[in-house]
């Protein structure tokens, strides 16, 4: 596998990412949340998700990260399709 091709319904994906970040910030008393997910082709071994949280203590930050990732996978309209070497760049 060469990587993954991500597609999304951007208007809803953006709203859901903001909602997830705001909810985690409120529930875990976070100081800051930054959340980004790739779209398009991501090569195998590269990151497709970037999450950064700032909190006064480690445990709420880690709990928030876990919650954010679970909610993102469940609620955000982002789809992935594997891209293989024999695809000749399809869906890139």
PyMOL Python script that loads the backbone (N, CA, C, O; Angstrom):
from pymol import cmd

cmd.read_pdbstr("""\
ATOM      1  N   UNK A   1       0.836  -1.176   0.000  1.00  0.00           N
ATOM      2  CA  UNK A   1       0.000   0.000   0.000  1.00  0.00           C
ATOM      3  C   UNK A   1       0.885   1.245   0.000  1.00  0.00           C
ATOM      4  O   UNK A   1       1.831   1.355   0.780  1.00  0.00           O
ATOM      5  N   UNK A   2       0.559   2.169  -0.883  1.00  0.00           N
ATOM      6  CA  UNK A   2       1.310   3.425  -0.992  1.00  0.00           C
ATOM      7  C   UNK A   2       0.881   4.429   0.072  1.00  0.00           C
ATOM      8  O   UNK A   2       1.690   5.233   0.535  1.00  0.00           O
ATOM      9  N   UNK A   3      -0.385   4.381   0.455  1.00  0.00           N
ATOM     10  CA  UNK A   3      -0.907   5.321   1.445  1.00  0.00           C
ATOM     11  C   UNK A   3      -2.413   5.307   1.451  1.00  0.00           C
ATOM     12  O   UNK A   3      -3.042   4.343   1.015  1.00  0.00           O
ATOM     13  N   UNK A   4      -2.990   6.393   1.953  1.00  0.00           N
ATOM     14  CA  UNK A   4      -4.435   6.529   2.031  1.00  0.00           C
ATOM     15  C   UNK A   4      -4.866   7.819   1.362  1.00  0.00           C
ATOM     16  O   UNK A   4      -4.188   8.842   1.468  1.00  0.00           O
ATOM     17  N   UNK A   5      -5.999   7.766   0.671  1.00  0.00           N
ATOM     18  CA  UNK A   5      -6.595   8.963   0.080  1.00  0.00           C
ATOM     19  C   UNK A   5      -7.800   9.335   0.942  1.00  0.00           C
ATOM     20  O   UNK A   5      -8.733   8.546   1.090  1.00  0.00           O
ATOM     21  N   UNK A   6      -7.773  10.534   1.507  1.00  0.00           N
ATOM     22  CA  UNK A   6      -8.853  11.005   2.369  1.00  0.00           C
ATOM     23  C   UNK A   6      -9.747  11.972   1.613  1.00  0.00           C
ATOM     24  O   UNK A   6      -9.269  12.868   0.918  1.00  0.00           O
ATOM     25  N   UNK A   7     -11.039  11.780   1.759  1.00  0.00           N
ATOM     26  CA  UNK A   7     -12.017  12.724   1.242  1.00  0.00           C
ATOM     27  C   UNK A   7     -12.934  13.104   2.397  1.00  0.00           C
ATOM     28  O   UNK A   7     -13.038  12.382   3.389  1.00  0.00           O
ATOM     29  N   UNK A   8     -13.600  14.253   2.253  1.00  0.00           N
ATOM     30  CA  UNK A   8     -14.481  14.685   3.335  1.00  0.00           C
ATOM     31  C   UNK A   8     -15.592  15.570   2.789  1.00  0.00           C
ATOM     32  O   UNK A   8     -15.508  16.103   1.683  1.00  0.00           O
ATOM     33  N   UNK A   9     -16.617  15.707   3.586  1.00  0.00           N
ATOM     34  CA  UNK A   9     -17.641  16.700   3.333  1.00  0.00           C
ATOM     35  C   UNK A   9     -17.225  17.893   4.195  1.00  0.00           C
ATOM     36  O   UNK A   9     -17.572  17.970   5.374  1.00  0.00           O
ATOM     37  N   UNK A  10     -16.477  18.821   3.591  1.00  0.00           N
ATOM     38  CA  UNK A  10     -15.801  19.881   4.339  1.00  0.00           C
ATOM     39  C   UNK A  10     -16.694  20.758   5.216  1.00  0.00           C
ATOM     40  O   UNK A  10     -16.310  21.027   6.355  1.00  0.00           O
ATOM     41  N   UNK A  11     -17.871  21.227   4.755  1.00  0.00           N
ATOM     42  CA  UNK A  11     -18.662  22.085   5.650  1.00  0.00           C
ATOM     43  C   UNK A  11     -19.022  21.381   6.965  1.00  0.00           C
ATOM     44  O   UNK A  11     -18.900  21.964   8.043  1.00  0.00           O
ATOM     45  N   UNK A  12     -19.461  20.140   6.864  1.00  0.00           N
ATOM     46  CA  UNK A  12     -19.830  19.408   8.074  1.00  0.00           C
ATOM     47  C   UNK A  12     -18.596  18.976   8.865  1.00  0.00           C
ATOM     48  O   UNK A  12     -18.608  19.013  10.095  1.00  0.00           O
ATOM     49  N   UNK A  13     -17.539  18.568   8.176  1.00  0.00           N
ATOM     50  CA  UNK A  13     -16.316  18.139   8.860  1.00  0.00           C
ATOM     51  C   UNK A  13     -15.752  19.269   9.705  1.00  0.00           C
ATOM     52  O   UNK A  13     -15.354  19.047  10.849  1.00  0.00           O
ATOM     53  N   UNK A  14     -15.711  20.484   9.152  1.00  0.00           N
ATOM     54  CA  UNK A  14     -15.206  21.630   9.907  1.00  0.00           C
ATOM     55  C   UNK A  14     -16.031  21.904  11.149  1.00  0.00           C
ATOM     56  O   UNK A  14     -15.485  22.148  12.225  1.00  0.00           O
ATOM     57  N   UNK A  15     -17.348  21.864  11.000  1.00  0.00           N
ATOM     58  CA  UNK A  15     -18.233  22.082  12.159  1.00  0.00           C
ATOM     59  C   UNK A  15     -18.015  21.024  13.224  1.00  0.00           C
ATOM     60  O   UNK A  15     -17.924  21.336  14.411  1.00  0.00           O
ATOM     61  N   UNK A  16     -17.931  19.768  12.795  1.00  0.00           N
ATOM     62  CA  UNK A  16     -17.758  18.674  13.758  1.00  0.00           C
ATOM     63  C   UNK A  16     -16.401  18.751  14.454  1.00  0.00           C
ATOM     64  O   UNK A  16     -16.318  18.507  15.658  1.00  0.00           O
ATOM     65  N   UNK A  17     -15.349  19.081  13.730  1.00  0.00           N
ATOM     66  CA  UNK A  17     -14.028  19.220  14.362  1.00  0.00           C
ATOM     67  C   UNK A  17     -14.055  20.321  15.417  1.00  0.00           C
ATOM     68  O   UNK A  17     -13.500  20.151  16.503  1.00  0.00           O
ATOM     69  N   UNK A  18     -14.698  21.451  15.106  1.00  0.00           N
ATOM     70  CA  UNK A  18     -14.815  22.539  16.099  1.00  0.00           C
ATOM     71  C   UNK A  18     -15.627  22.095  17.306  1.00  0.00           C
ATOM     72  O   UNK A  18     -15.247  22.367  18.445  1.00  0.00           O
ATOM     73  N   UNK A  19     -16.742  21.413  17.064  1.00  0.00           N
ATOM     74  CA  UNK A  19     -17.591  20.946  18.163  1.00  0.00           C
ATOM     75  C   UNK A  19     -16.820  19.989  19.071  1.00  0.00           C
ATOM     76  O   UNK A  19     -16.893  20.095  20.296  1.00  0.00           O
ATOM     77  N   UNK A  20     -16.095  19.071  18.479  1.00  0.00           N
ATOM     78  CA  UNK A  20     -15.320  18.100  19.255  1.00  0.00           C
ATOM     79  C   UNK A  20     -14.255  18.804  20.093  1.00  0.00           C
ATOM     80  O   UNK A  20     -14.088  18.496  21.273  1.00  0.00           O
ATOM     81  N   UNK A  21     -13.541  19.740  19.491  1.00  0.00           N
ATOM     82  CA  UNK A  21     -12.502  20.482  20.217  1.00  0.00           C
ATOM     83  C   UNK A  21     -13.105  21.283  21.362  1.00  0.00           C
ATOM     84  O   UNK A  21     -12.564  21.282  22.468  1.00  0.00           O
ATOM     85  N   UNK A  22     -14.213  21.963  21.113  1.00  0.00           N
ATOM     86  CA  UNK A  22     -14.852  22.772  22.160  1.00  0.00           C
ATOM     87  C   UNK A  22     -15.380  21.902  23.298  1.00  0.00           C
ATOM     88  O   UNK A  22     -15.246  22.250  24.471  1.00  0.00           O
ATOM     89  N   UNK A  23     -15.977  20.776  22.944  1.00  0.00           N
ATOM     90  CA  UNK A  23     -16.504  19.877  23.978  1.00  0.00           C
ATOM     91  C   UNK A  23     -15.380  19.336  24.856  1.00  0.00           C
ATOM     92  O   UNK A  23     -15.497  19.321  26.081  1.00  0.00           O
ATOM     93  N   UNK A  24     -14.300  18.896  24.235  1.00  0.00           N
ATOM     94  CA  UNK A  24     -13.170  18.370  25.009  1.00  0.00           C
ATOM     95  C   UNK A  24     -12.576  19.453  25.900  1.00  0.00           C
ATOM     96  O   UNK A  24     -12.221  19.187  27.048  1.00  0.00           O
ATOM     97  N   UNK A  25     -12.463  20.674  25.379  1.00  0.00           N
ATOM     98  CA  UNK A  25     -11.914  21.786  26.173  1.00  0.00           C
ATOM     99  C   UNK A  25     -12.773  22.042  27.391  1.00  0.00           C
ATOM    100  O   UNK A  25     -12.249  22.237  28.487  1.00  0.00           O
ATOM    101  N   UNK A  26     -14.087  22.046  27.219  1.00  0.00           N
ATOM    102  CA  UNK A  26     -15.001  22.286  28.344  1.00  0.00           C
ATOM    103  C   UNK A  26     -14.963  21.150  29.360  1.00  0.00           C
ATOM    104  O   UNK A  26     -14.858  21.386  30.563  1.00  0.00           O
ATOM    105  N   UNK A  27     -15.049  19.916  28.866  1.00  0.00           N
ATOM    106  CA  UNK A  27     -15.136  18.759  29.764  1.00  0.00           C
ATOM    107  C   UNK A  27     -13.840  18.491  30.526  1.00  0.00           C
ATOM    108  O   UNK A  27     -13.878  17.968  31.640  1.00  0.00           O
ATOM    109  N   UNK A  28     -12.703  18.840  29.947  1.00  0.00           N
ATOM    110  CA  UNK A  28     -11.417  18.513  30.566  1.00  0.00           C
ATOM    111  C   UNK A  28     -10.664  19.756  31.029  1.00  0.00           C
ATOM    112  O   UNK A  28      -9.488  19.672  31.385  1.00  0.00           O
ATOM    113  N   UNK A  29     -11.318  20.882  31.027  1.00  0.00           N
ATOM    114  CA  UNK A  29     -10.735  22.159  31.449  1.00  0.00           C
ATOM    115  C   UNK A  29      -9.394  22.405  30.759  1.00  0.00           C
ATOM    116  O   UNK A  29      -8.382  22.678  31.405  1.00  0.00           O
ATOM    117  N   UNK A  30      -9.415  22.302  29.450  1.00  0.00           N
ATOM    118  CA  UNK A  30      -8.192  22.510  28.674  1.00  0.00           C
ATOM    119  C   UNK A  30      -7.960  23.994  28.451  1.00  0.00           C
ATOM    120  O   UNK A  30      -8.907  24.777  28.389  1.00  0.00           O
ATOM    121  N   UNK A  31      -6.720  24.369  28.333  1.00  0.00           N
ATOM    122  CA  UNK A  31      -6.365  25.749  28.038  1.00  0.00           C
ATOM    123  C   UNK A  31      -6.434  26.026  26.546  1.00  0.00           C
ATOM    124  O   UNK A  31      -6.766  27.137  26.131  1.00  0.00           O
ATOM    125  N   UNK A  32      -6.115  25.002  25.727  1.00  0.00           N
ATOM    126  CA  UNK A  32      -6.119  25.179  24.280  1.00  0.00           C
ATOM    127  C   UNK A  32      -6.238  23.826  23.588  1.00  0.00           C
ATOM    128  O   UNK A  32      -5.726  22.818  24.076  1.00  0.00           O
ATOM    129  N   UNK A  33      -6.919  23.818  22.445  1.00  0.00           N
ATOM    130  CA  UNK A  33      -7.049  22.618  21.626  1.00  0.00           C
ATOM    131  C   UNK A  33      -6.810  23.010  20.175  1.00  0.00           C
ATOM    132  O   UNK A  33      -7.368  23.998  19.698  1.00  0.00           O
ATOM    133  N   UNK A  34      -5.992  22.247  19.476  1.00  0.00           N
ATOM    134  CA  UNK A  34      -5.783  22.404  18.020  1.00  0.00           C
ATOM    135  C   UNK A  34      -5.966  21.026  17.421  1.00  0.00           C
ATOM    136  O   UNK A  34      -5.433  20.036  17.923  1.00  0.00           O
ATOM    137  N   UNK A  35      -6.729  20.978  16.337  1.00  0.00           N
ATOM    138  CA  UNK A  35      -7.096  19.698  15.744  1.00  0.00           C
ATOM    139  C   UNK A  35      -7.151  19.854  14.234  1.00  0.00           C
ATOM    140  O   UNK A  35      -7.845  20.731  13.719  1.00  0.00           O
ATOM    141  N   UNK A  36      -6.415  19.000  13.522  1.00  0.00           N
ATOM    142  CA  UNK A  36      -6.415  19.027  12.059  1.00  0.00           C
ATOM    143  C   UNK A  36      -6.359  17.598  11.529  1.00  0.00           C
ATOM    144  O   UNK A  36      -5.671  16.742  12.086  1.00  0.00           O
ATOM    145  N   UNK A  37      -7.090  17.353  10.449  1.00  0.00           N
ATOM    146  CA  UNK A  37      -7.059  16.051   9.791  1.00  0.00           C
ATOM    147  C   UNK A  37      -6.726  16.272   8.319  1.00  0.00           C
ATOM    148  O   UNK A  37      -7.243  17.196   7.691  1.00  0.00           O
ATOM    149  N   UNK A  38      -5.876  15.432   7.781  1.00  0.00           N
ATOM    150  CA  UNK A  38      -5.469  15.541   6.376  1.00  0.00           C
ATOM    151  C   UNK A  38      -6.622  15.228   5.447  1.00  0.00           C
ATOM    152  O   UNK A  38      -7.548  14.492   5.787  1.00  0.00           O
ATOM    153  N   UNK A  39      -6.534  15.820   4.245  1.00  0.00           N
ATOM    154  CA  UNK A  39      -7.397  15.462   3.132  1.00  0.00           C
ATOM    155  C   UNK A  39      -6.487  15.214   1.942  1.00  0.00           C
ATOM    156  O   UNK A  39      -5.389  15.765   1.858  1.00  0.00           O
ATOM    157  N   UNK A  40      -6.955  14.381   1.026  1.00  0.00           N
ATOM    158  CA  UNK A  40      -6.108  14.037  -0.101  1.00  0.00           C
ATOM    159  C   UNK A  40      -5.215  12.853   0.244  1.00  0.00           C
ATOM    160  O   UNK A  40      -5.491  12.101   1.179  1.00  0.00           O
ATOM    161  N   UNK A  41      -4.151  12.701  -0.516  1.00  0.00           N
ATOM    162  CA  UNK A  41      -3.257  11.557  -0.353  1.00  0.00           C
ATOM    163  C   UNK A  41      -2.290  11.766   0.809  1.00  0.00           C
ATOM    164  O   UNK A  41      -1.678  12.825   0.949  1.00  0.00           O
ATOM    165  N   UNK A  42      -2.169  10.727   1.640  1.00  0.00           N
ATOM    166  CA  UNK A  42      -1.186  10.691   2.725  1.00  0.00           C
ATOM    167  C   UNK A  42      -0.390   9.403   2.550  1.00  0.00           C
ATOM    168  O   UNK A  42      -0.951   8.307   2.582  1.00  0.00           O
ATOM    169  N   UNK A  43       0.904   9.541   2.367  1.00  0.00           N
ATOM    170  CA  UNK A  43       1.768   8.368   2.151  1.00  0.00           C
ATOM    171  C   UNK A  43       1.789   7.476   3.380  1.00  0.00           C
ATOM    172  O   UNK A  43       1.646   7.947   4.508  1.00  0.00           O
ATOM    173  N   UNK A  44       1.968   6.187   3.149  1.00  0.00           N
ATOM    174  CA  UNK A  44       2.075   5.220   4.237  1.00  0.00           C
ATOM    175  C   UNK A  44       3.178   5.651   5.198  1.00  0.00           C
ATOM    176  O   UNK A  44       4.275   6.014   4.773  1.00  0.00           O
ATOM    177  N   UNK A  45       2.887   5.611   6.471  1.00  0.00           N
ATOM    178  CA  UNK A  45       3.850   5.990   7.497  1.00  0.00           C
ATOM    179  C   UNK A  45       3.797   7.454   7.901  1.00  0.00           C
ATOM    180  O   UNK A  45       4.395   7.834   8.907  1.00  0.00           O
ATOM    181  N   UNK A  46       3.085   8.292   7.129  1.00  0.00           N
ATOM    182  CA  UNK A  46       2.948   9.700   7.486  1.00  0.00           C
ATOM    183  C   UNK A  46       1.699   9.910   8.337  1.00  0.00           C
ATOM    184  O   UNK A  46       0.765   9.109   8.292  1.00  0.00           O
ATOM    185  N   UNK A  47       1.690  10.970   9.095  1.00  0.00           N
ATOM    186  CA  UNK A  47       0.556  11.264   9.976  1.00  0.00           C
ATOM    187  C   UNK A  47      -0.595  11.877   9.188  1.00  0.00           C
ATOM    188  O   UNK A  47      -0.384  12.701   8.298  1.00  0.00           O
ATOM    189  N   UNK A  48      -1.809  11.466   9.526  1.00  0.00           N
ATOM    190  CA  UNK A  48      -2.994  12.047   8.910  1.00  0.00           C
ATOM    191  C   UNK A  48      -3.792  12.877   9.911  1.00  0.00           C
ATOM    192  O   UNK A  48      -4.713  13.596   9.526  1.00  0.00           O
ATOM    193  N   UNK A  49      -3.450  12.783  11.172  1.00  0.00           N
ATOM    194  CA  UNK A  49      -4.158  13.506  12.220  1.00  0.00           C
ATOM    195  C   UNK A  49      -3.156  14.243  13.093  1.00  0.00           C
ATOM    196  O   UNK A  49      -2.115  13.703  13.469  1.00  0.00           O
ATOM    197  N   UNK A  50      -3.495  15.496  13.407  1.00  0.00           N
ATOM    198  CA  UNK A  50      -2.654  16.307  14.290  1.00  0.00           C
ATOM    199  C   UNK A  50      -3.553  16.854  15.387  1.00  0.00           C
ATOM    200  O   UNK A  50      -4.508  17.581  15.112  1.00  0.00           O
ATOM    201  N   UNK A  51      -3.245  16.503  16.633  1.00  0.00           N
ATOM    202  CA  UNK A  51      -4.013  16.972  17.784  1.00  0.00           C
ATOM    203  C   UNK A  51      -3.025  17.522  18.795  1.00  0.00           C
ATOM    204  O   UNK A  51      -2.053  16.859  19.156  1.00  0.00           O
ATOM    205  N   UNK A  52      -3.282  18.741  19.248  1.00  0.00           N
ATOM    206  CA  UNK A  52      -2.461  19.334  20.299  1.00  0.00           C
ATOM    207  C   UNK A  52      -3.390  19.902  21.360  1.00  0.00           C
ATOM    208  O   UNK A  52      -4.303  20.669  21.053  1.00  0.00           O
ATOM    209  N   UNK A  53      -3.156  19.524  22.599  1.00  0.00           N
ATOM    210  CA  UNK A  53      -3.942  20.069  23.707  1.00  0.00           C
ATOM    211  C   UNK A  53      -2.991  20.644  24.743  1.00  0.00           C
ATOM    212  O   UNK A  53      -1.883  20.147  24.943  1.00  0.00           O
ATOM    213  N   UNK A  54      -3.448  21.694  25.390  1.00  0.00           N
ATOM    214  CA  UNK A  54      -2.698  22.296  26.477  1.00  0.00           C
ATOM    215  C   UNK A  54      -3.579  22.268  27.712  1.00  0.00           C
ATOM    216  O   UNK A  54      -4.727  22.710  27.678  1.00  0.00           O
ATOM    217  N   UNK A  55      -3.038  21.749  28.796  1.00  0.00           N
ATOM    218  CA  UNK A  55      -3.782  21.667  30.055  1.00  0.00           C
ATOM    219  C   UNK A  55      -2.804  21.885  31.201  1.00  0.00           C
ATOM    220  O   UNK A  55      -1.588  21.782  31.036  1.00  0.00           O
ATOM    221  N   UNK A  56      -3.355  22.183  32.345  1.00  0.00           N
ATOM    222  CA  UNK A  56      -2.491  22.377  33.514  1.00  0.00           C
ATOM    223  C   UNK A  56      -1.902  21.065  34.015  1.00  0.00           C
ATOM    224  O   UNK A  56      -0.859  21.056  34.669  1.00  0.00           O
ATOM    225  N   UNK A  57      -2.578  19.948  33.703  1.00  0.00           N
ATOM    226  CA  UNK A  57      -2.116  18.650  34.186  1.00  0.00           C
ATOM    227  C   UNK A  57      -2.190  17.619  33.067  1.00  0.00           C
ATOM    228  O   UNK A  57      -3.016  17.727  32.161  1.00  0.00           O
ATOM    229  N   UNK A  58      -1.329  16.632  33.142  1.00  0.00           N
ATOM    230  CA  UNK A  58      -1.181  15.612  32.108  1.00  0.00           C
ATOM    231  C   UNK A  58      -2.427  14.737  31.946  1.00  0.00           C
ATOM    232  O   UNK A  58      -2.842  14.497  30.813  1.00  0.00           O
ATOM    233  N   UNK A  59      -3.032  14.259  33.017  1.00  0.00           N
ATOM    234  CA  UNK A  59      -4.139  13.309  32.908  1.00  0.00           C
ATOM    235  C   UNK A  59      -5.350  13.881  32.171  1.00  0.00           C
ATOM    236  O   UNK A  59      -5.911  13.188  31.322  1.00  0.00           O
ATOM    237  N   UNK A  60      -5.778  15.115  32.457  1.00  0.00           N
ATOM    238  CA  UNK A  60      -6.884  15.653  31.663  1.00  0.00           C
ATOM    239  C   UNK A  60      -6.524  15.817  30.186  1.00  0.00           C
ATOM    240  O   UNK A  60      -7.378  15.639  29.317  1.00  0.00           O
ATOM    241  N   UNK A  61      -5.281  16.152  29.901  1.00  0.00           N
ATOM    242  CA  UNK A  61      -4.848  16.302  28.515  1.00  0.00           C
ATOM    243  C   UNK A  61      -4.906  14.969  27.786  1.00  0.00           C
ATOM    244  O   UNK A  61      -5.377  14.906  26.650  1.00  0.00           O
ATOM    245  N   UNK A  62      -4.435  13.901  28.424  1.00  0.00           N
ATOM    246  CA  UNK A  62      -4.463  12.578  27.796  1.00  0.00           C
ATOM    247  C   UNK A  62      -5.889  12.068  27.639  1.00  0.00           C
ATOM    248  O   UNK A  62      -6.218  11.467  26.616  1.00  0.00           O
ATOM    249  N   UNK A  63      -6.735  12.295  28.631  1.00  0.00           N
ATOM    250  CA  UNK A  63      -8.142  11.896  28.527  1.00  0.00           C
ATOM    251  C   UNK A  63      -8.827  12.652  27.394  1.00  0.00           C
ATOM    252  O   UNK A  63      -9.638  12.078  26.667  1.00  0.00           O
ATOM    253  N   UNK A  64      -8.510  13.924  27.241  1.00  0.00           N
ATOM    254  CA  UNK A  64      -9.092  14.725  26.166  1.00  0.00           C
ATOM    255  C   UNK A  64      -8.646  14.207  24.808  1.00  0.00           C
ATOM    256  O   UNK A  64      -9.458  14.119  23.887  1.00  0.00           O
ATOM    257  N   UNK A  65      -7.376  13.865  24.667  1.00  0.00           N
ATOM    258  CA  UNK A  65      -6.870  13.329  23.401  1.00  0.00           C
ATOM    259  C   UNK A  65      -7.628  12.055  23.030  1.00  0.00           C
ATOM    260  O   UNK A  65      -8.035  11.886  21.881  1.00  0.00           O
ATOM    261  N   UNK A  66      -7.814  11.172  23.990  1.00  0.00           N
ATOM    262  CA  UNK A  66      -8.530   9.929  23.751  1.00  0.00           C
ATOM    263  C   UNK A  66      -9.967  10.218  23.303  1.00  0.00           C
ATOM    264  O   UNK A  66     -10.451   9.619  22.343  1.00  0.00           O
ATOM    265  N   UNK A  67     -10.634  11.120  23.986  1.00  0.00           N
ATOM    266  CA  UNK A  67     -12.001  11.495  23.642  1.00  0.00           C
ATOM    267  C   UNK A  67     -12.073  12.117  22.248  1.00  0.00           C
ATOM    268  O   UNK A  67     -12.952  11.777  21.456  1.00  0.00           O
ATOM    269  N   UNK A  68     -11.161  13.015  21.958  1.00  0.00           N
ATOM    270  CA  UNK A  68     -11.141  13.700  20.659  1.00  0.00           C
ATOM    271  C   UNK A  68     -11.006  12.692  19.521  1.00  0.00           C
ATOM    272  O   UNK A  68     -11.745  12.763  18.539  1.00  0.00           O
ATOM    273  N   UNK A  69     -10.081  11.770  19.645  1.00  0.00           N
ATOM    274  CA  UNK A  69      -9.853  10.794  18.577  1.00  0.00           C
ATOM    275  C   UNK A  69     -11.058   9.880  18.409  1.00  0.00           C
ATOM    276  O   UNK A  69     -11.464   9.599  17.281  1.00  0.00           O
ATOM    277  N   UNK A  70     -11.641   9.409  19.520  1.00  0.00           N
ATOM    278  CA  UNK A  70     -12.822   8.551  19.432  1.00  0.00           C
ATOM    279  C   UNK A  70     -13.983   9.275  18.759  1.00  0.00           C
ATOM    280  O   UNK A  70     -14.643   8.710  17.888  1.00  0.00           O
ATOM    281  N   UNK A  71     -14.239  10.524  19.157  1.00  0.00           N
ATOM    282  CA  UNK A  71     -15.347  11.273  18.574  1.00  0.00           C
ATOM    283  C   UNK A  71     -15.087  11.601  17.108  1.00  0.00           C
ATOM    284  O   UNK A  71     -16.003  11.550  16.287  1.00  0.00           O
ATOM    285  N   UNK A  72     -13.856  11.934  16.780  1.00  0.00           N
ATOM    286  CA  UNK A  72     -13.518  12.234  15.385  1.00  0.00           C
ATOM    287  C   UNK A  72     -13.803  11.023  14.497  1.00  0.00           C
ATOM    288  O   UNK A  72     -14.446  11.154  13.455  1.00  0.00           O
ATOM    289  N   UNK A  73     -13.333   9.861  14.903  1.00  0.00           N
ATOM    290  CA  UNK A  73     -13.533   8.650  14.106  1.00  0.00           C
ATOM    291  C   UNK A  73     -15.016   8.313  13.961  1.00  0.00           C
ATOM    292  O   UNK A  73     -15.438   7.792  12.929  1.00  0.00           O
ATOM    293  N   UNK A  74     -15.800   8.607  14.989  1.00  0.00           N
ATOM    294  CA  UNK A  74     -17.223   8.275  14.975  1.00  0.00           C
ATOM    295  C   UNK A  74     -18.077   9.308  14.235  1.00  0.00           C
ATOM    296  O   UNK A  74     -19.017   8.936  13.533  1.00  0.00           O
ATOM    297  N   UNK A  75     -17.763  10.610  14.383  1.00  0.00           N
ATOM    298  CA  UNK A  75     -18.696  11.665  13.988  1.00  0.00           C
ATOM    299  C   UNK A  75     -18.307  12.520  12.786  1.00  0.00           C
ATOM    300  O   UNK A  75     -19.175  13.156  12.189  1.00  0.00           O
ATOM    301  N   UNK A  76     -17.049  12.553  12.421  1.00  0.00           N
ATOM    302  CA  UNK A  76     -16.615  13.486  11.375  1.00  0.00           C
ATOM    303  C   UNK A  76     -16.663  12.797  10.009  1.00  0.00           C
ATOM    304  O   UNK A  76     -16.112  11.708   9.844  1.00  0.00           O
ATOM    305  N   UNK A  77     -17.326  13.434   9.020  1.00  0.00           N
ATOM    306  CA  UNK A  77     -17.442  12.818   7.701  1.00  0.00           C
ATOM    307  C   UNK A  77     -16.153  12.931   6.884  1.00  0.00           C
ATOM    308  O   UNK A  77     -16.044  13.719   5.945  1.00  0.00           O
ATOM    309  N   UNK A  78     -15.190  12.113   7.285  1.00  0.00           N
ATOM    310  CA  UNK A  78     -13.924  11.979   6.562  1.00  0.00           C
ATOM    311  C   UNK A  78     -13.774  10.491   6.256  1.00  0.00           C
ATOM    312  O   UNK A  78     -13.860   9.646   7.148  1.00  0.00           O
ATOM    313  N   UNK A  79     -13.549  10.187   4.974  1.00  0.00           N
ATOM    314  CA  UNK A  79     -13.443   8.801   4.539  1.00  0.00           C
ATOM    315  C   UNK A  79     -12.066   8.540   3.973  1.00  0.00           C
ATOM    316  O   UNK A  79     -11.435   9.427   3.398  1.00  0.00           O
ATOM    317  N   UNK A  80     -11.608   7.309   4.144  1.00  0.00           N
ATOM    318  CA  UNK A  80     -10.292   6.956   3.608  1.00  0.00           C
ATOM    319  C   UNK A  80     -10.414   5.780   2.653  1.00  0.00           C
ATOM    320  O   UNK A  80     -11.273   4.911   2.804  1.00  0.00           O
ATOM    321  N   UNK A  81      -9.526   5.784   1.666  1.00  0.00           N
ATOM    322  CA  UNK A  81      -9.451   4.695   0.694  1.00  0.00           C
ATOM    323  C   UNK A  81      -7.984   4.350   0.522  1.00  0.00           C
ATOM    324  O   UNK A  81      -7.168   5.237   0.273  1.00  0.00           O
ATOM    325  N   UNK A  82      -7.634   3.078   0.649  1.00  0.00           N
ATOM    326  CA  UNK A  82      -6.237   2.711   0.438  1.00  0.00           C
ATOM    327  C   UNK A  82      -5.817   2.931  -1.011  1.00  0.00           C
ATOM    328  O   UNK A  82      -6.601   2.716  -1.936  1.00  0.00           O
ATOM    329  N   UNK A  83      -4.579   3.360  -1.196  1.00  0.00           N
ATOM    330  CA  UNK A  83      -4.001   3.553  -2.521  1.00  0.00           C
ATOM    331  C   UNK A  83      -2.840   2.567  -2.638  1.00  0.00           C
ATOM    332  O   UNK A  83      -1.897   2.597  -1.848  1.00  0.00           O
ATOM    333  N   UNK A  84      -2.931   1.700  -3.635  1.00  0.00           N
ATOM    334  CA  UNK A  84      -1.909   0.680  -3.856  1.00  0.00           C
ATOM    335  C   UNK A  84      -1.023   1.066  -5.034  1.00  0.00           C
ATOM    336  O   UNK A  84      -1.404   1.903  -5.852  1.00  0.00           O
ATOM    337  N   UNK A  85       0.137   0.470  -5.120  1.00  0.00           N
ATOM    338  CA  UNK A  85       1.097   0.789  -6.183  1.00  0.00           C
ATOM    339  C   UNK A  85       0.491   0.593  -7.566  1.00  0.00           C
ATOM    340  O   UNK A  85       0.839   1.322  -8.494  1.00  0.00           O
ATOM    341  N   UNK A  86      -0.399  -0.366  -7.722  1.00  0.00           N
ATOM    342  CA  UNK A  86      -0.983  -0.633  -9.034  1.00  0.00           C
ATOM    343  C   UNK A  86      -2.159   0.309  -9.361  1.00  0.00           C
ATOM    344  O   UNK A  86      -2.782   0.161 -10.412  1.00  0.00           O
ATOM    345  N   UNK A  87      -2.471   1.269  -8.479  1.00  0.00           N
ATOM    346  CA  UNK A  87      -3.533   2.231  -8.741  1.00  0.00           C
ATOM    347  C   UNK A  87      -3.091   3.325  -9.706  1.00  0.00           C
ATOM    348  O   UNK A  87      -3.929   4.056 -10.234  1.00  0.00           O
ATOM    349  N   UNK A  88      -1.804   3.443  -9.941  1.00  0.00           N
ATOM    350  CA  UNK A  88      -1.246   4.437 -10.861  1.00  0.00           C
ATOM    351  C   UNK A  88      -1.715   5.857 -10.518  1.00  0.00           C
ATOM    352  O   UNK A  88      -2.039   6.652 -11.401  1.00  0.00           O
ATOM    353  N   UNK A  89      -1.742   6.152  -9.213  1.00  0.00           N
ATOM    354  CA  UNK A  89      -2.089   7.511  -8.799  1.00  0.00           C
ATOM    355  C   UNK A  89      -3.579   7.786  -8.720  1.00  0.00           C
ATOM    356  O   UNK A  89      -3.970   8.941  -8.550  1.00  0.00           O
ATOM    357  N   UNK A  90      -4.419   6.778  -8.835  1.00  0.00           N
ATOM    358  CA  UNK A  90      -5.862   6.993  -8.760  1.00  0.00           C
ATOM    359  C   UNK A  90      -6.245   7.621  -7.439  1.00  0.00           C
ATOM    360  O   UNK A  90      -5.708   7.275  -6.387  1.00  0.00           O
ATOM    361  N   UNK A  91      -7.178   8.545  -7.510  1.00  0.00           N
ATOM    362  CA  UNK A  91      -7.710   9.241  -6.329  1.00  0.00           C
ATOM    363  C   UNK A  91      -6.681  10.103  -5.634  1.00  0.00           C
ATOM    364  O   UNK A  91      -6.857  10.413  -4.456  1.00  0.00           O
ATOM    365  N   UNK A  92      -5.648  10.494  -6.283  1.00  0.00           N
ATOM    366  CA  UNK A  92      -4.667  11.361  -5.645  1.00  0.00           C
ATOM    367  C   UNK A  92      -5.042  12.785  -5.799  1.00  0.00           C
ATOM    368  O   UNK A  92      -4.328  13.667  -5.322  1.00  0.00           O
TER     369      UNK A  92
END
""", "prot")
cmd.dss("prot")
cmd.show_as("cartoon", "prot")
cmd.util.cbc("prot")
cmd.orient("prot")
